[in-house]
Amino acid sequence: MNRTTFLQDVYSVVAAIPEGCVVTYGQIASLVGRPQCSRMVGQAMHNVPEELHLPCHRVVNSRGRLVPGWTEQRVLLENEGVRFKTNGFVDMKKSQWEFMKEQ
């Protein structure tokens, strides 16, 4: 899989994340057939072209932590009904996209 294909696959997954749900970098990596490449997914998310208008705010780390320094992310997620724990992390049990059940 070349880099362009990887990016296209990652962006396709992100585009499909439903409102009110979150997905982890690792889940995206697994979905695109590269389960060991969650950091590459993170880099892809950091460099997403704005014109794609992807819901990047719906991607969090495996513990539900938000992107450091991106203060708007929490507001965007809260506006969609995503639940948070008292530690500021997304409540993954309540908000994680269970994409396997939808396929």
PyMOL commands that place a pseudoatom at each C-alpha (Angstrom):
pseudoatom trace, name=CA, resn=MET, resi=1, chain=A, elem=C, hetatm=0, pos=[0.000, 0.000, 0.000]
pseudoatom trace, name=CA, resn=ASN, resi=2, chain=A, elem=C, hetatm=0, pos=[1.564, 3.302, -1.031]
pseudoatom trace, name=CA, resn=ARG, resi=3, chain=A, elem=C, hetatm=0, pos=[1.216, 6.548, 0.929]
pseudoatom trace, name=CA, resn=THR, resi=4, chain=A, elem=C, hetatm=0, pos=[-1.451, 8.031, -1.352]
pseudoatom trace, name=CA, resn=THR, resi=5, chain=A, elem=C, hetatm=0, pos=[-3.629, 4.948, -1.043]
pseudoatom trace, name=CA, resn=PHE, resi=6, chain=A, elem=C, hetatm=0, pos=[-3.105, 4.916, 2.722]
pseudoatom trace, name=CA, resn=LEU, resi=7, chain=A, elem=C, hetatm=0, pos=[-4.179, 8.559, 3.017]
pseudoatom trace, name=CA, resn=GLN, resi=8, chain=A, elem=C, hetatm=0, pos=[-7.223, 8.027, 0.804]
pseudoatom trace, name=CA, resn=ASP, resi=9, chain=A, elem=C, hetatm=0, pos=[-8.263, 5.020, 2.882]
pseudoatom trace, name=CA, resn=VAL, resi=10, chain=A, elem=C, hetatm=0, pos=[-7.788, 6.904, 6.170]
pseudoatom trace, name=CA, resn=TYR, resi=11, chain=A, elem=C, hetatm=0, pos=[-9.760, 9.892, 4.921]
pseudoatom trace, name=CA, resn=SER, resi=12, chain=A, elem=C, hetatm=0, pos=[-12.561, 7.617, 3.690]
pseudoatom trace, name=CA, resn=VAL, resi=13, chain=A, elem=C, hetatm=0, pos=[-12.918, 6.098, 7.154]
pseudoatom trace, name=CA, resn=VAL, resi=14, chain=A, elem=C, hetatm=0, pos=[-12.906, 9.512, 8.821]
pseudoatom trace, name=CA, resn=ALA, resi=15, chain=A, elem=C, hetatm=0, pos=[-15.548, 10.785, 6.403]
pseudoatom trace, name=CA, resn=ALA, resi=16, chain=A, elem=C, hetatm=0, pos=[-17.808, 7.896, 7.457]
pseudoatom trace, name=CA, resn=ILE, resi=17, chain=A, elem=C, hetatm=0, pos=[-17.681, 8.526, 11.228]
pseudoatom trace, name=CA, resn=PRO, resi=18, chain=A, elem=C, hetatm=0, pos=[-21.243, 9.346, 12.280]
pseudoatom trace, name=CA, resn=GLU, resi=19, chain=A, elem=C, hetatm=0, pos=[-22.091, 12.507, 14.177]
pseudoatom trace, name=CA, resn=GLY, resi=20, chain=A, elem=C, hetatm=0, pos=[-21.957, 11.967, 17.929]
pseudoatom trace, name=CA, resn=CYS, resi=21, chain=A, elem=C, hetatm=0, pos=[-19.362, 9.186, 17.692]
pseudoatom trace, name=CA, resn=VAL, resi=22, chain=A, elem=C, hetatm=0, pos=[-15.587, 8.974, 17.966]
pseudoatom trace, name=CA, resn=VAL, resi=23, chain=A, elem=C, hetatm=0, pos=[-12.987, 6.563, 16.586]
pseudoatom trace, name=CA, resn=THR, resi=24, chain=A, elem=C, hetatm=0, pos=[-9.392, 5.998, 17.668]
pseudoatom trace, name=CA, resn=TYR, resi=25, chain=A, elem=C, hetatm=0, pos=[-6.274, 6.303, 15.551]
pseudoatom trace, name=CA, resn=GLY, resi=26, chain=A, elem=C, hetatm=0, pos=[-5.683, 2.593, 16.108]
pseudoatom trace, name=CA, resn=GLN, resi=27, chain=A, elem=C, hetatm=0, pos=[-9.152, 1.643, 14.937]
pseudoatom trace, name=CA, resn=ILE, resi=28, chain=A, elem=C, hetatm=0, pos=[-8.653, 3.596, 11.737]
pseudoatom trace, name=CA, resn=ALA, resi=29, chain=A, elem=C, hetatm=0, pos=[-5.275, 1.922, 11.211]
pseudoatom trace, name=CA, resn=SER, resi=30, chain=A, elem=C, hetatm=0, pos=[-6.899, -1.497, 11.622]
pseudoatom trace, name=CA, resn=LEU, resi=31, chain=A, elem=C, hetatm=0, pos=[-9.760, -0.625, 9.295]
pseudoatom trace, name=CA, resn=VAL, resi=32, chain=A, elem=C, hetatm=0, pos=[-7.362, 0.337, 6.507]
pseudoatom trace, name=CA, resn=GLY, resi=33, chain=A, elem=C, hetatm=0, pos=[-5.368, -2.864, 6.945]
pseudoatom trace, name=CA, resn=ARG, resi=34, chain=A, elem=C, hetatm=0, pos=[-2.370, -1.334, 8.729]
pseudoatom trace, name=CA, resn=PRO, resi=35, chain=A, elem=C, hetatm=0, pos=[-2.987, -2.119, 12.428]
pseudoatom trace, name=CA, resn=GLN, resi=36, chain=A, elem=C, hetatm=0, pos=[0.545, -1.114, 13.451]
pseudoatom trace, name=CA, resn=CYS, resi=37, chain=A, elem=C, hetatm=0, pos=[0.292, 2.340, 11.875]
pseudoatom trace, name=CA, resn=SER, resi=38, chain=A, elem=C, hetatm=0, pos=[-1.768, 4.402, 14.315]
pseudoatom trace, name=CA, resn=ARG, resi=39, chain=A, elem=C, hetatm=0, pos=[0.951, 7.078, 14.399]
pseudoatom trace, name=CA, resn=MET, resi=40, chain=A, elem=C, hetatm=0, pos=[0.779, 7.356, 10.630]
pseudoatom trace, name=CA, resn=VAL, resi=41, chain=A, elem=C, hetatm=0, pos=[-2.974, 7.873, 11.002]
pseudoatom trace, name=CA, resn=GLY, resi=42, chain=A, elem=C, hetatm=0, pos=[-2.213, 10.669, 13.472]
pseudoatom trace, name=CA, resn=GLN, resi=43, chain=A, elem=C, hetatm=0, pos=[0.113, 12.309, 10.972]
pseudoatom trace, name=CA, resn=ALA, resi=44, chain=A, elem=C, hetatm=0, pos=[-2.498, 11.946, 8.237]
pseudoatom trace, name=CA, resn=MET, resi=45, chain=A, elem=C, hetatm=0, pos=[-5.056, 13.629, 10.493]
pseudoatom trace, name=CA, resn=HIS, resi=46, chain=A, elem=C, hetatm=0, pos=[-2.649, 16.457, 11.301]
pseudoatom trace, name=CA, resn=ASN, resi=47, chain=A, elem=C, hetatm=0, pos=[-2.092, 17.102, 7.597]
pseudoatom trace, name=CA, resn=VAL, resi=48, chain=A, elem=C, hetatm=0, pos=[-5.653, 16.668, 6.278]
pseudoatom trace, name=CA, resn=PRO, resi=49, chain=A, elem=C, hetatm=0, pos=[-6.393, 19.134, 3.475]
pseudoatom trace, name=CA, resn=GLU, resi=50, chain=A, elem=C, hetatm=0, pos=[-9.029, 21.627, 4.637]
pseudoatom trace, name=CA, resn=GLU, resi=51, chain=A, elem=C, hetatm=0, pos=[-10.941, 21.351, 1.387]
pseudoatom trace, name=CA, resn=LEU, resi=52, chain=A, elem=C, hetatm=0, pos=[-11.905, 17.757, 2.283]
pseudoatom trace, name=CA, resn=HIS, resi=53, chain=A, elem=C, hetatm=0, pos=[-14.048, 19.067, 5.178]
pseudoatom trace, name=CA, resn=LEU, resi=54, chain=A, elem=C, hetatm=0, pos=[-13.516, 15.904, 7.221]
pseudoatom trace, name=CA, resn=PRO, resi=55, chain=A, elem=C, hetatm=0, pos=[-14.849, 15.507, 10.773]
pseudoatom trace, name=CA, resn=CYS, resi=56, chain=A, elem=C, hetatm=0, pos=[-11.333, 15.197, 12.202]
pseudoatom trace, name=CA, resn=HIS, resi=57, chain=A, elem=C, hetatm=0, pos=[-12.622, 16.214, 15.623]
pseudoatom trace, name=CA, resn=ARG, resi=58, chain=A, elem=C, hetatm=0, pos=[-14.178, 12.735, 15.891]
pseudoatom trace, name=CA, resn=VAL, resi=59, chain=A, elem=C, hetatm=0, pos=[-10.765, 11.034, 16.061]
pseudoatom trace, name=CA, resn=VAL, resi=60, chain=A, elem=C, hetatm=0, pos=[-9.239, 10.577, 19.534]
pseudoatom trace, name=CA, resn=ASN, resi=61, chain=A, elem=C, hetatm=0, pos=[-6.563, 8.413, 21.126]
pseudoatom trace, name=CA, resn=SER, resi=62, chain=A, elem=C, hetatm=0, pos=[-7.288, 4.965, 22.549]
pseudoatom trace, name=CA, resn=ARG, resi=63, chain=A, elem=C, hetatm=0, pos=[-8.075, 6.360, 25.992]
pseudoatom trace, name=CA, resn=GLY, resi=64, chain=A, elem=C, hetatm=0, pos=[-10.396, 9.038, 24.636]
pseudoatom trace, name=CA, resn=ARG, resi=65, chain=A, elem=C, hetatm=0, pos=[-7.916, 11.869, 24.998]
pseudoatom trace, name=CA, resn=LEU, resi=66, chain=A, elem=C, hetatm=0, pos=[-8.355, 14.861, 22.730]
pseudoatom trace, name=CA, resn=VAL, resi=67, chain=A, elem=C, hetatm=0, pos=[-5.691, 16.493, 20.563]
pseudoatom trace, name=CA, resn=PRO, resi=68, chain=A, elem=C, hetatm=0, pos=[-3.457, 18.638, 22.813]
pseudoatom trace, name=CA, resn=GLY, resi=69, chain=A, elem=C, hetatm=0, pos=[-3.851, 22.333, 22.055]
pseudoatom trace, name=CA, resn=TRP, resi=70, chain=A, elem=C, hetatm=0, pos=[-6.982, 21.938, 19.921]
pseudoatom trace, name=CA, resn=THR, resi=71, chain=A, elem=C, hetatm=0, pos=[-9.471, 23.571, 22.265]
pseudoatom trace, name=CA, resn=GLU, resi=72, chain=A, elem=C, hetatm=0, pos=[-12.304, 23.593, 19.705]
pseudoatom trace, name=CA, resn=GLN, resi=73, chain=A, elem=C, hetatm=0, pos=[-12.328, 19.786, 19.533]
pseudoatom trace, name=CA, resn=ARG, resi=74, chain=A, elem=C, hetatm=0, pos=[-14.200, 19.360, 22.807]
pseudoatom trace, name=CA, resn=VAL, resi=75, chain=A, elem=C, hetatm=0, pos=[-16.776, 21.997, 21.889]
pseudoatom trace, name=CA, resn=LEU, resi=76, chain=A, elem=C, hetatm=0, pos=[-17.390, 20.355, 18.503]
pseudoatom trace, name=CA, resn=LEU, resi=77, chain=A, elem=C, hetatm=0, pos=[-17.839, 16.944, 20.126]
pseudoatom trace, name=CA, resn=GLU, resi=78, chain=A, elem=C, hetatm=0, pos=[-20.071, 18.242, 22.918]
pseudoatom trace, name=CA, resn=ASN, resi=79, chain=A, elem=C, hetatm=0, pos=[-22.264, 19.945, 20.315]
pseudoatom trace, name=CA, resn=GLU, resi=80, chain=A, elem=C, hetatm=0, pos=[-22.779, 16.502, 18.757]
pseudoatom trace, name=CA, resn=GLY, resi=81, chain=A, elem=C, hetatm=0, pos=[-23.698, 14.897, 22.085]
pseudoatom trace, name=CA, resn=VAL, resi=82, chain=A, elem=C, hetatm=0, pos=[-20.412, 13.107, 22.784]
pseudoatom trace, name=CA, resn=ARG, resi=83, chain=A, elem=C, hetatm=0, pos=[-20.098, 12.301, 26.490]
pseudoatom trace, name=CA, resn=PHE, resi=84, chain=A, elem=C, hetatm=0, pos=[-17.011, 13.131, 28.555]
pseudoatom trace, name=CA, resn=LYS, resi=85, chain=A, elem=C, hetatm=0, pos=[-15.607, 11.761, 31.802]
pseudoatom trace, name=CA, resn=THR, resi=86, chain=A, elem=C, hetatm=0, pos=[-14.618, 14.009, 34.688]
pseudoatom trace, name=CA, resn=ASN, resi=87, chain=A, elem=C, hetatm=0, pos=[-10.945, 13.720, 33.614]
pseudoatom trace, name=CA, resn=GLY, resi=88, chain=A, elem=C, hetatm=0, pos=[-11.800, 15.453, 30.316]
pseudoatom trace, name=CA, resn=PHE, resi=89, chain=A, elem=C, hetatm=0, pos=[-11.451, 12.320, 28.184]
pseudoatom trace, name=CA, resn=VAL, resi=90, chain=A, elem=C, hetatm=0, pos=[-14.247, 11.080, 25.931]
pseudoatom trace, name=CA, resn=ASP, resi=91, chain=A, elem=C, hetatm=0, pos=[-16.387, 8.382, 27.544]
pseudoatom trace, name=CA, resn=MET, resi=92, chain=A, elem=C, hetatm=0, pos=[-15.449, 5.700, 25.034]
pseudoatom trace, name=CA, resn=LYS, resi=93, chain=A, elem=C, hetatm=0, pos=[-18.062, 3.240, 26.314]
pseudoatom trace, name=CA, resn=LYS, resi=94, chain=A, elem=C, hetatm=0, pos=[-20.811, 5.684, 25.407]
pseudoatom trace, name=CA, resn=SER, resi=95, chain=A, elem=C, hetatm=0, pos=[-19.402, 7.448, 22.353]
pseudoatom trace, name=CA, resn=GLN, resi=96, chain=A, elem=C, hetatm=0, pos=[-17.123, 5.084, 20.453]
pseudoatom trace, name=CA, resn=TRP, resi=97, chain=A, elem=C, hetatm=0, pos=[-18.382, 4.198, 16.990]
pseudoatom trace, name=CA, resn=GLU, resi=98, chain=A, elem=C, hetatm=0, pos=[-19.187, 0.520, 16.844]
pseudoatom trace, name=CA, resn=PHE, resi=99, chain=A, elem=C, hetatm=0, pos=[-18.596, 0.335, 13.109]
pseudoatom trace, name=CA, resn=MET, resi=100, chain=A, elem=C, hetatm=0, pos=[-18.402, -3.460, 13.098]
pseudoatom trace, name=CA, resn=LYS, resi=101, chain=A, elem=C, hetatm=0, pos=[-22.101, -3.711, 13.972]
pseudoatom trace, name=CA, resn=GLU, resi=102, chain=A, elem=C, hetatm=0, pos=[-23.028, -1.423, 11.078]
pseudoatom trace, name=CA, resn=GLN, resi=103, chain=A, elem=C, hetatm=0, pos=[-21.268, -3.400, 8.370]
for i in range(1, 103): cmd.bond("trace and resi %d" % i, "trace and resi %d" % (i + 1))
show_as sticks, trace
zoom trace
